[in-house]
Amino acid sequence: MMSVEKTLDSNNITRINDNDRQFVFIGTAHVSPKSAEEVKRILEEERPDSVCIELDSERYQAMTEKKSWSNTDFIKVIKEGKAGFMFVNILLSNYQQKLAKQFNIQSGQEMLQGIQSAHEIGAEIILADRNIQITFNRIWRGCSFWEKCKLVSSIIVSFFDHDAITEEELEELKSEDMLNAALSDLSDNFAGVKTYLVDERDIYLCEKIKNAPGKKIIAILGAAHIPGIVKNWNINHDISVLEKTPSKGKMGKIIGWTLPVFLIGLVILTFSFNVGSGLAQARNWLILTMAGAGIGTIISLAHPLTILTSIVMAPISALSPVLATGWFAGLMEAHIRKPKVTDFERLSNDLSNVKGLWKNKITRILLVVILANLGCAIGNIIGSINAVSIFLNTIFA
């Protein structure tokens, strides 16, 4: 058993002495100017061998290479079905940037300061966090349907929330008591989210920090993670399990193939009783499915050719569990209205209001994908219900 001693130097600094190694955790608020100042001061005083940063390689690159956004391959994003993930990531980043703008600082400034100070003192930089896409995928696959609805609703509400907070309130977020209370509330309302967003990452960060090289290690972390890291310190975890994206459940695959087969079988059966009723089923389903996809892309203010693409592809996609209308619509929109470097540079400004979602080509392409899929799904559901209704009327007429 490792000998661990925890001492609190302040509300934000935690020290652990593990045999002959010393670990210093700096608890930060990711948009606090005081956090950045504290990081700089402590690294210069402590001069550690390693500095662990709460970033993965993708976020590190995005933060340190400002032009990396302009190299985003939207075709690849859409084909791999990551449009929704990218859209949510942009909204979450925008919320953090709004706070940073309020205090006239750079979002993630304490992480950038940690990277800069580590270079200056010759410390090794350890990217200690799990890949953000794996985290999002595990959240989405692990949450119940209602938790997904609540999560999406919360993200949307945060986009419309323009209430300012004081710097004192921001600093209070670093209080361990408040954080524990906040996590308790999160656990009650979003149990699945907390498991994958907080608990698993506490374990992942803990193992990465424990295995960092050197006698003295400093970790720069969101303060919410420190209690969980301390709790897991004496436990050895296999983090390779946490790096895997859960596969889709068999039930989902079965339903994905069963529903189209059921619909086709229902129409064929109706034809055997009444040809006119069968034709009505097929016609209504086609109209509703195509109209749903078309309306979705119209709402996203897509190019006319994109709207036409979504309408044409909707019936094919609706009957295939491996294709999506939004893929085809998004690819067409990205081809016709390819984002420019200026769209990436204006992203934060454009998202200062709702209209910016449609104004910026980046978010508009993502809206095309999401709304085309949503519209097609709604049309398919209504059309399928109509087909069942016609069948029952035909049988019992």
C-alpha positions as CSV (number, residue, x, y, z in Angstrom):
1,M,0.0,0.0,0.0
2,M,1.4,3.4,-0.9
3,S,1.9,6.0,1.8
4,V,-0.1,9.0,0.8
5,E,-0.3,12.2,2.7
6,K,-2.7,15.0,1.6
7,T,-2.2,18.6,2.7
8,L,-4.1,21.7,1.6
9,D,-1.9,24.8,1.1
10,S,-5.0,26.8,0.1
11,N,-8.5,26.2,-1.4
12,N,-6.9,25.5,-4.8
13,I,-3.6,23.6,-4.1
14,T,-3.5,19.9,-3.0
15,R,-0.2,18.1,-2.3
16,I,0.3,14.3,-2.1
17,N,3.5,12.8,-0.9
18,D,3.8,9.2,-2.3
19,N,6.9,7.6,-0.9
20,D,9.8,9.6,-2.4
21,R,7.6,11.4,-5.0
22,Q,5.7,14.6,-4.6
23,F,2.6,15.6,-6.5
24,V,1.1,19.0,-6.6
25,F,-2.4,19.6,-7.9
26,I,-3.4,23.1,-9.0
27,G,-7.2,23.3,-9.1
28,T,-8.3,25.8,-11.7
29,A,-11.4,27.4,-13.2
30,H,-10.8,27.2,-16.9
31,V,-11.6,30.9,-17.6
32,S,-10.2,32.5,-14.5
33,P,-7.3,35.0,-14.8
34,K,-6.3,34.2,-11.2
35,S,-5.9,30.5,-12.2
36,A,-3.3,31.5,-14.9
37,E,-1.4,33.7,-12.4
38,E,-1.4,31.0,-9.8
39,V,-0.1,28.4,-12.4
40,K,2.8,30.7,-13.4
41,R,3.8,31.4,-9.8
42,I,3.7,27.8,-8.5
43,L,5.6,26.4,-11.5
44,E,8.4,29.0,-11.1
45,E,8.6,28.3,-7.3
46,E,8.3,24.4,-7.5
47,R,10.3,23.8,-10.7
48,P,8.8,20.3,-11.2
49,D,10.2,17.5,-13.4
50,S,6.9,17.0,-15.2
51,V,3.8,19.1,-15.7
52,C,0.5,17.2,-16.4
53,I,-2.1,19.2,-18.3
54,E,-5.8,18.4,-18.5
55,L,-5.7,18.2,-22.3
56,D,-5.7,15.4,-24.9
57,S,-3.6,15.7,-28.1
58,E,-6.5,17.1,-30.2
59,R,-7.3,19.9,-27.8
60,Y,-3.6,20.6,-27.2
61,Q,-3.2,21.0,-31.0
62,A,-6.3,23.2,-31.3
63,M,-5.1,25.4,-28.4
64,T,-1.4,25.7,-29.4
65,E,-1.9,25.8,-33.2
66,K,-4.5,28.4,-33.9
67,K,-4.8,27.6,-37.6
68,S,-5.5,23.9,-37.1
69,W,-9.2,24.6,-37.3
70,S,-8.7,25.7,-40.9
71,N,-7.4,22.3,-41.8
72,T,-10.6,20.5,-40.6
73,D,-11.7,18.0,-43.2
74,F,-15.4,18.4,-43.2
75,I,-15.9,15.6,-45.7
76,K,-14.3,13.2,-43.3
77,V,-16.2,14.6,-40.3
78,I,-19.5,14.0,-42.0
79,K,-18.6,10.6,-43.4
80,E,-17.5,9.4,-40.0
81,G,-20.8,10.6,-38.5
82,K,-19.1,13.1,-36.2
83,A,-21.1,16.2,-37.2
84,G,-23.3,16.1,-34.1
85,F,-20.2,15.6,-31.9
86,M,-18.5,18.6,-33.6
87,F,-21.6,20.8,-33.2
88,V,-21.9,20.1,-29.5
89,N,-18.2,20.6,-29.0
90,I,-18.4,24.0,-30.7
91,L,-21.4,25.0,-28.5
92,L,-19.6,24.0,-25.3
93,S,-16.4,25.8,-26.4
94,N,-18.5,28.9,-27.2
95,Y,-19.9,28.9,-23.7
96,Q,-16.4,28.8,-22.2
97,Q,-15.3,31.5,-24.6
98,K,-18.2,33.8,-23.6
99,L,-16.9,33.7,-20.0
100,A,-13.4,34.3,-21.2
101,K,-14.5,37.3,-23.2
102,Q,-16.3,38.7,-20.3
103,F,-13.1,38.8,-18.2
104,N,-11.0,39.8,-21.2
105,I,-8.8,36.7,-21.1
106,Q,-8.1,33.7,-23.4
107,S,-10.1,30.6,-22.9
108,G,-7.9,27.9,-21.3
109,Q,-5.3,30.5,-20.4
110,E,-4.2,28.6,-17.3
111,M,-3.4,25.6,-19.5
112,L,-1.5,27.7,-22.0
113,Q,0.4,29.3,-19.1
114,G,1.3,25.8,-17.8
115,I,2.6,24.8,-21.2
116,Q,4.6,28.0,-21.5
117,S,6.1,27.8,-18.0
118,A,6.9,24.1,-18.4
119,H,8.9,24.9,-21.5
120,E,10.7,27.8,-19.7
121,I,11.8,25.6,-16.7
122,G,12.6,22.5,-18.9
123,A,9.8,20.3,-17.4
124,E,8.3,17.5,-19.5
125,I,4.7,18.1,-20.6
126,I,2.3,15.2,-20.1
127,L,-1.1,15.4,-21.8
128,A,-3.1,13.6,-19.1
129,D,-6.7,13.7,-20.3
130,R,-8.7,11.2,-22.3
131,N,-9.5,12.0,-25.9
132,I,-12.6,14.2,-25.9
133,Q,-14.3,12.4,-28.7
134,I,-14.1,9.1,-26.7
135,T,-15.5,10.8,-23.7
136,F,-18.5,12.2,-25.7
137,N,-19.1,8.9,-27.4
138,R,-19.1,7.1,-24.1
139,I,-21.5,9.7,-22.7
140,W,-23.9,9.3,-25.6
141,R,-23.8,5.5,-25.7
142,G,-24.0,5.2,-21.9
143,C,-26.9,7.7,-21.2
144,S,-30.5,6.7,-21.2
145,F,-32.9,8.3,-23.8
146,W,-34.2,10.8,-21.2
147,E,-30.7,11.7,-20.1
148,K,-29.8,12.4,-23.7
149,C,-32.8,14.6,-24.1
150,K,-32.0,16.5,-20.9
151,L,-28.3,16.8,-21.8
152,V,-29.1,18.2,-25.3
153,S,-31.6,20.6,-23.8
154,S,-29.1,21.9,-21.2
155,I,-26.5,22.5,-24.0
156,I,-29.1,24.4,-26.1
157,V,-30.2,26.5,-23.0
158,S,-26.5,27.3,-22.2
159,F,-26.2,28.8,-25.7
160,F,-29.0,31.2,-25.1
161,D,-27.9,32.0,-21.6
162,H,-26.3,35.5,-21.7
163,D,-26.3,36.2,-17.9
164,A,-22.9,37.5,-16.7
165,I,-21.2,36.2,-13.6
166,T,-18.9,38.1,-11.3
167,E,-15.2,37.2,-10.9
168,E,-15.9,36.4,-7.3
169,E,-18.5,33.9,-8.3
170,L,-16.1,32.4,-10.8
171,E,-13.4,32.0,-8.1
172,E,-16.0,30.5,-5.8
173,L,-16.4,27.7,-8.3
174,K,-13.0,26.5,-7.2
175,S,-14.2,25.9,-3.7
176,E,-14.2,22.1,-3.0
177,D,-17.4,22.3,-1.0
178,M,-19.3,24.0,-3.8
179,L,-17.8,21.5,-6.3
180,N,-18.9,18.5,-4.3
181,A,-22.4,20.0,-4.1
182,A,-22.4,20.7,-7.8
183,L,-21.3,17.1,-8.6
184,S,-24.0,15.7,-6.3
185,D,-26.6,17.7,-8.2
186,L,-25.1,16.5,-11.5
187,S,-25.2,12.9,-10.3
188,D,-28.9,13.2,-9.4
189,N,-29.9,14.7,-12.7
190,F,-27.4,13.3,-15.2
191,A,-26.1,10.0,-13.6
192,G,-24.9,8.7,-17.0
193,V,-23.2,12.0,-17.8
194,K,-21.3,12.2,-14.5
195,T,-20.1,8.6,-14.8
196,Y,-18.3,9.2,-18.1
197,L,-17.6,12.9,-17.9
198,V,-16.3,13.1,-14.4
199,D,-15.8,9.7,-12.7
200,E,-14.0,7.9,-15.5
201,R,-11.8,10.9,-16.3
202,D,-10.9,11.2,-12.6
203,I,-9.5,7.6,-12.9
204,Y,-7.9,8.3,-16.2
205,L,-6.2,11.5,-15.0
206,C,-5.1,9.8,-11.8
207,E,-3.3,7.0,-13.6
208,K,-1.6,9.4,-16.1
209,I,-0.4,11.6,-13.2
210,K,0.8,8.7,-11.1
211,N,2.8,7.4,-14.1
212,A,4.4,10.8,-15.0
213,P,8.2,10.8,-14.9
214,G,10.2,12.5,-12.2
215,K,10.3,13.1,-8.5
216,K,8.1,16.2,-8.5
217,I,5.0,16.4,-10.7
218,I,2.6,19.3,-11.0
219,A,-0.9,18.7,-12.4
220,I,-3.0,21.5,-13.7
221,L,-6.6,20.4,-13.5
222,G,-10.2,21.6,-13.3
223,A,-10.8,21.8,-9.6
224,A,-13.8,19.4,-9.9
225,H,-11.4,16.5,-10.7
226,I,-9.1,16.7,-7.6
227,P,-11.4,15.0,-5.0
228,G,-12.0,12.1,-7.4
229,I,-8.3,11.8,-8.2
230,V,-7.4,11.7,-4.5
231,K,-10.1,9.1,-3.8
232,N,-8.6,6.8,-6.5
233,W,-5.0,7.4,-5.7
234,N,-4.4,4.1,-3.9
235,I,-6.2,2.0,-6.5
236,N,-4.6,0.7,-9.6
237,H,-6.8,0.9,-12.7
238,D,-6.5,-0.4,-16.2
239,I,-7.2,2.8,-18.2
240,S,-7.1,0.9,-21.6
241,V,-10.7,-0.1,-20.9
242,L,-11.6,3.6,-20.6
243,E,-10.1,4.4,-23.9
244,K,-12.5,2.3,-25.9
245,T,-15.7,3.5,-27.4
246,P,-18.6,1.3,-26.4
247,S,-20.0,-0.6,-29.4
248,K,-23.7,-0.1,-30.3
249,G,-25.9,-2.5,-28.6
250,K,-27.3,-5.5,-30.4
251,M,-30.8,-4.3,-29.7
252,G,-30.2,-1.1,-31.6
253,K,-28.9,-3.0,-34.6
254,I,-31.9,-5.3,-34.5
255,I,-34.4,-2.5,-34.3
256,G,-32.5,-0.6,-37.1
257,W,-33.1,-3.5,-39.5
258,T,-36.4,-4.7,-38.2
259,L,-38.4,-1.5,-38.7
260,P,-37.6,-1.1,-42.4
261,V,-38.4,-4.8,-43.0
262,F,-41.6,-4.4,-41.1
263,L,-42.7,-1.3,-43.1
264,I,-42.0,-3.0,-46.4
265,G,-43.7,-6.1,-45.3
266,L,-46.7,-4.1,-44.1
267,V,-47.1,-2.3,-47.5
268,I,-46.8,-5.6,-49.4
269,L,-49.4,-7.2,-47.2
270,T,-51.7,-4.2,-47.7
271,F,-51.3,-4.5,-51.4
272,S,-52.5,-8.1,-51.2
273,F,-55.8,-6.9,-49.6
274,N,-56.2,-3.7,-51.5
275,V,-54.0,-2.3,-54.2
276,G,-55.3,1.3,-53.7
277,S,-54.5,1.2,-50.0
278,G,-51.0,-0.1,-50.7
279,L,-50.4,2.7,-53.1
280,A,-51.7,5.2,-50.6
281,Q,-49.3,3.8,-48.0
282,A,-46.3,4.0,-50.2
283,R,-47.3,7.5,-51.6
284,N,-47.9,9.0,-48.1
285,W,-44.8,7.5,-46.6
286,L,-42.7,8.9,-49.5
287,I,-44.2,12.3,-49.3
288,L,-43.9,12.6,-45.6
289,T,-40.3,11.3,-45.4
290,M,-39.1,13.4,-48.3
291,A,-41.0,16.5,-47.0
292,G,-39.5,16.0,-43.5
293,A,-35.9,15.9,-44.9
294,G,-36.6,18.9,-47.2
295,I,-38.1,21.0,-44.4
296,G,-35.1,20.2,-42.2
297,T,-32.6,21.4,-44.8
298,I,-34.8,24.5,-45.6
299,I,-34.7,25.4,-41.9
300,S,-31.0,25.1,-42.0
301,L,-31.0,27.6,-44.9
302,A,-29.2,25.1,-47.1
303,H,-28.4,25.6,-50.8
304,P,-31.2,24.6,-53.2
305,L,-29.1,21.6,-54.5
306,T,-28.6,20.5,-50.9
307,I,-32.3,20.6,-50.3
308,L,-32.9,18.6,-53.4
309,T,-30.3,16.1,-52.4
310,S,-31.9,15.5,-49.0
311,I,-35.3,15.1,-50.6
312,V,-34.1,12.5,-53.1
313,M,-32.0,10.6,-50.6
314,A,-34.5,10.6,-47.7
315,P,-36.5,7.4,-48.7
316,I,-33.2,5.4,-49.3
317,S,-31.7,6.6,-46.0
318,A,-34.9,6.0,-44.1
319,L,-34.9,2.3,-45.1
320,S,-31.2,1.8,-44.4
321,P,-29.8,1.7,-40.9
322,V,-26.3,2.4,-42.2
323,L,-27.0,5.5,-44.3
324,A,-28.2,8.9,-43.2
325,T,-29.8,11.7,-45.2
326,G,-27.7,14.3,-43.4
327,W,-24.5,12.7,-44.7
328,F,-25.5,13.3,-48.3
329,A,-27.0,16.8,-47.6
330,G,-23.9,17.8,-45.5
331,L,-21.5,16.6,-48.2
332,M,-23.4,18.6,-50.9
333,E,-23.5,21.7,-48.7
334,A,-19.8,21.4,-47.9
335,H,-18.9,21.0,-51.6
336,I,-21.0,24.0,-52.7
337,R,-20.3,26.3,-49.7
338,K,-16.9,25.2,-48.6
339,P,-15.8,26.9,-45.3
340,K,-13.0,29.4,-45.6
341,V,-10.3,30.4,-43.1
342,T,-12.3,33.5,-42.3
343,D,-15.3,31.3,-41.2
344,F,-13.0,29.7,-38.6
345,E,-11.7,33.0,-37.5
346,R,-15.2,34.5,-37.1
347,L,-16.7,31.5,-35.3
348,S,-16.6,32.9,-31.8
349,N,-18.0,36.2,-32.9
350,D,-20.7,34.7,-35.1
351,L,-21.9,32.5,-32.2
352,S,-22.5,35.5,-30.0
353,N,-26.1,35.4,-31.2
354,V,-28.5,32.8,-32.6
355,K,-28.4,34.1,-36.1
356,G,-24.7,33.3,-36.2
357,L,-25.4,29.6,-36.3
358,W,-26.8,30.1,-39.8
359,K,-24.4,32.9,-40.8
360,N,-21.2,30.9,-40.3
361,K,-20.6,28.2,-43.0
362,I,-19.1,25.8,-40.4
363,T,-22.1,25.7,-38.1
364,R,-24.5,25.9,-41.0
365,I,-23.1,22.7,-42.5
366,L,-23.4,21.0,-39.2
367,L,-27.0,22.2,-38.9
368,V,-27.7,20.8,-42.4
369,V,-26.6,17.4,-41.3
370,I,-28.4,17.4,-38.0
371,L,-31.7,19.0,-39.2
372,A,-31.8,16.8,-42.4
373,N,-31.5,13.7,-40.3
374,L,-34.0,15.0,-37.8
375,G,-36.6,16.0,-40.4
376,C,-36.2,12.7,-42.2
377,A,-36.7,10.7,-39.0
378,I,-39.8,12.7,-38.0
379,G,-41.2,12.2,-41.5
380,N,-40.4,8.5,-41.4
381,I,-42.1,8.1,-38.1
382,I,-45.3,10.0,-39.2
383,G,-45.3,8.1,-42.5
384,S,-44.9,4.7,-40.7
385,I,-47.8,5.5,-38.3
386,N,-49.9,6.5,-41.3
387,A,-49.1,3.2,-43.1
388,V,-50.2,1.2,-40.0
389,S,-53.4,3.3,-39.8
390,I,-54.2,2.5,-43.5
391,F,-53.5,-1.2,-43.0
392,L,-55.8,-1.4,-40.0
393,N,-58.5,0.5,-41.8
394,T,-58.1,-1.8,-44.8
395,I,-58.3,-4.9,-42.7
396,F,-61.3,-3.9,-40.5
397,A,-63.2,-1.8,-43.1
